[in-house]
Every structure is written in structure tokens, then in C-alpha cells.
């Protein structure tokens, strides 16, 4: 059995970003969540 643990450190900083960059970042985060959900689903099937 293999146990994989990921550590994620988030640093929050105030900064001004453009609307385009904010929209792009939101799309990237949505895609990341979709991929993560697929990985979990595949893991449960195995």
C-alpha cells in the first residue's frame, strides 16, 4: 500500500490584478478542481 501526502502552503497577499487575470485564474482553479475530482473517482474505482 502506498500513502501519498501533499502539503500545500498558501500565502495571501493583497495586490491589484486585472479583470482578465482574475478570470484566467478562476478558470485555472476550476480545471484543477475537475482534474482532482477525476483523480479521486479513478482512485475509488481501483
VMD Tcl script that builds the backbone (N, CA, C; Angstrom):
set m [mol new atoms 138]
animate dup $m
set s [atomselect $m all]
$s set {name element resname resid chain x y z} {
  {N N UNK 1 A 0.846 -1.171 0.000}
  {CA C UNK 1 A 0.000 0.000 0.000}
  {C C UNK 1 A 0.899 1.243 0.000}
  {N N UNK 2 A 0.519 2.209 -0.806}
  {CA C UNK 2 A 1.288 3.440 -0.919}
  {C C UNK 2 A 0.453 4.596 -0.390}
  {N N UNK 3 A 1.046 5.389 0.466}
  {CA C UNK 3 A 0.371 6.559 1.016}
  {C C UNK 3 A 1.093 7.797 0.508}
  {N N UNK 4 A 0.356 8.632 -0.201}
  {CA C UNK 4 A 0.922 9.859 -0.735}
  {C C UNK 4 A 0.269 11.030 -0.026}
  {N N UNK 5 A 1.086 11.899 0.523}
  {CA C UNK 5 A 0.575 13.060 1.245}
  {C C UNK 5 A 1.139 14.320 0.590}
  {N N UNK 6 A 0.252 15.251 0.285}
  {CA C UNK 6 A 0.652 16.521 -0.296}
  {C C UNK 6 A 0.481 17.617 0.754}
  {N N UNK 7 A 1.477 18.475 0.867}
  {CA C UNK 7 A 1.380 19.632 1.751}
  {C C UNK 7 A 1.281 20.876 0.876}
  {N N UNK 8 A 0.326 21.706 1.193}
  {CA C UNK 8 A 0.097 22.925 0.417}
  {C C UNK 8 A 0.141 24.111 1.369}
  {N N UNK 9 A 1.035 25.045 1.087}
  {CA C UNK 9 A 1.156 26.255 1.890}
  {C C UNK 9 A 0.667 27.418 1.033}
  {N N UNK 10 A -0.275 28.161 1.573}
  {CA C UNK 10 A -0.851 29.280 0.843}
  {C C UNK 10 A -0.471 30.577 1.554}
  {N N UNK 11 A 0.084 31.497 0.788}
  {CA C UNK 11 A 0.412 32.818 1.306}
  {C C UNK 11 A -0.521 33.822 0.647}
  {N N UNK 12 A -1.207 34.591 1.469}
  {CA C UNK 12 A -2.165 35.561 0.946}
  {C C UNK 12 A -1.538 36.951 1.006}
  {N N UNK 13 A -1.532 37.610 -0.158}
  {CA C UNK 13 A -1.010 38.963 -0.251}
  {C C UNK 13 A -2.016 39.815 -1.005}
  {N N UNK 14 A -2.186 41.040 -0.551}
  {CA C UNK 14 A -3.074 41.951 -1.264}
  {C C UNK 14 A -2.328 42.524 -2.467}
  {N N UNK 15 A -2.987 42.474 -3.609}
  {CA C UNK 15 A -2.404 43.087 -4.793}
  {C C UNK 15 A -3.507 43.335 -5.805}
  {N N UNK 16 A -3.282 44.276 -6.646}
  {CA C UNK 16 A -4.248 44.624 -7.680}
  {C C UNK 16 A -3.977 43.745 -8.904}
  {N N UNK 17 A -5.042 43.093 -9.396}
  {CA C UNK 17 A -4.898 42.308 -10.621}
  {C C UNK 17 A -5.986 42.734 -11.598}
  {N N UNK 18 A -5.707 42.537 -12.859}
  {CA C UNK 18 A -6.667 42.940 -13.878}
  {C C UNK 18 A -7.824 41.949 -13.936}
  {N N UNK 19 A -8.900 42.364 -14.555}
  {CA C UNK 19 A -10.081 41.518 -14.696}
  {C C UNK 19 A -9.737 40.276 -15.509}
  {N N UNK 20 A -8.922 40.442 -16.539}
  {CA C UNK 20 A -8.550 39.309 -17.383}
  {C C UNK 20 A -7.754 38.277 -16.592}
  {N N UNK 21 A -6.813 38.750 -15.786}
  {CA C UNK 21 A -6.008 37.820 -14.987}
  {C C UNK 21 A -6.865 37.112 -13.954}
  {N N UNK 22 A -7.801 37.836 -13.346}
  {CA C UNK 22 A -8.689 37.230 -12.348}
  {C C UNK 22 A -9.554 36.158 -13.000}
  {N N UNK 23 A -10.086 36.433 -14.193}
  {CA C UNK 23 A -10.907 35.461 -14.911}
  {C C UNK 23 A -10.080 34.230 -15.277}
  {N N UNK 24 A -8.867 34.463 -15.760}
  {CA C UNK 24 A -7.989 33.353 -16.133}
  {C C UNK 24 A -7.677 32.481 -14.916}
  {N N UNK 25 A -7.360 33.113 -13.804}
  {CA C UNK 25 A -7.039 32.366 -12.591}
  {C C UNK 25 A -8.240 31.540 -12.125}
  {N N UNK 26 A -9.430 32.104 -12.241}
  {CA C UNK 26 A -10.642 31.379 -11.859}
  {C C UNK 26 A -10.838 30.147 -12.742}
  {N N UNK 27 A -10.579 30.285 -14.043}
  {CA C UNK 27 A -10.706 29.155 -14.960}
  {C C UNK 27 A -9.680 28.075 -14.633}
  {N N UNK 28 A -8.456 28.473 -14.318}
  {CA C UNK 28 A -7.414 27.516 -13.961}
  {C C UNK 28 A -7.807 26.743 -12.705}
  {N N UNK 29 A -8.341 27.448 -11.719}
  {CA C UNK 29 A -8.747 26.793 -10.477}
  {C C UNK 29 A -9.889 25.804 -10.716}
  {N N UNK 30 A -10.835 26.165 -11.574}
  {CA C UNK 30 A -11.943 25.251 -11.900}
  {C C UNK 30 A -11.422 23.987 -12.574}
  {N N UNK 31 A -10.502 24.150 -13.519}
  {CA C UNK 31 A -9.928 22.990 -14.201}
  {C C UNK 31 A -9.160 22.111 -13.229}
  {N N UNK 32 A -8.426 22.734 -12.309}
  {CA C UNK 32 A -7.675 21.985 -11.310}
  {C C UNK 32 A -8.622 21.153 -10.440}
  {N N UNK 33 A -9.737 21.747 -10.039}
  {CA C UNK 33 A -10.719 21.029 -9.227}
  {C C UNK 33 A -11.326 19.860 -10.011}
  {N N UNK 34 A -11.602 20.062 -11.297}
  {CA C UNK 34 A -12.163 18.989 -12.123}
  {C C UNK 34 A -11.182 17.831 -12.226}
  {N N UNK 35 A -9.920 18.130 -12.438}
  {CA C UNK 35 A -8.908 17.079 -12.548}
  {C C UNK 35 A -8.772 16.346 -11.226}
  {N N UNK 36 A -8.776 17.100 -10.132}
  {CA C UNK 36 A -8.665 16.484 -8.811}
  {C C UNK 36 A -9.860 15.553 -8.550}
  {N N UNK 37 A -11.061 15.982 -8.933}
  {CA C UNK 37 A -12.246 15.142 -8.763}
  {C C UNK 37 A -12.140 13.857 -9.588}
  {N N UNK 38 A -11.616 13.967 -10.802}
  {CA C UNK 38 A -11.438 12.768 -11.641}
  {C C UNK 38 A -10.441 11.810 -11.011}
  {N N UNK 39 A -9.361 12.359 -10.452}
  {CA C UNK 39 A -8.360 11.504 -9.817}
  {C C UNK 39 A -8.956 10.757 -8.642}
  {N N UNK 40 A -9.779 11.420 -7.856}
  {CA C UNK 40 A -10.424 10.774 -6.713}
  {C C UNK 40 A -11.364 9.677 -7.198}
  {N N UNK 41 A -12.107 9.960 -8.260}
  {CA C UNK 41 A -13.051 8.978 -8.789}
  {C C UNK 41 A -12.296 7.744 -9.295}
  {N N UNK 42 A -11.203 7.933 -10.005}
  {CA C UNK 42 A -10.422 6.817 -10.514}
  {C C UNK 42 A -9.820 6.018 -9.348}
  {N N UNK 43 A -9.365 6.740 -8.336}
  {CA C UNK 43 A -8.788 6.074 -7.166}
  {C C UNK 43 A -9.809 5.174 -6.497}
  {N N UNK 44 A -11.059 5.617 -6.414}
  {CA C UNK 44 A -12.101 4.807 -5.769}
  {C C UNK 44 A -12.475 3.597 -6.618}
  {N N UNK 45 A -12.267 3.683 -7.927}
  {CA C UNK 45 A -12.609 2.560 -8.803}
  {C C UNK 45 A -11.580 1.448 -8.703}
  {N N UNK 46 A -10.369 1.777 -8.291}
  {CA C UNK 46 A -9.305 0.777 -8.230}
  {C C UNK 46 A -9.376 -0.046 -7.003}
}
mol reanalyze $m
mol bondsrecalc $m
mol representation Tube
mol addrep $m
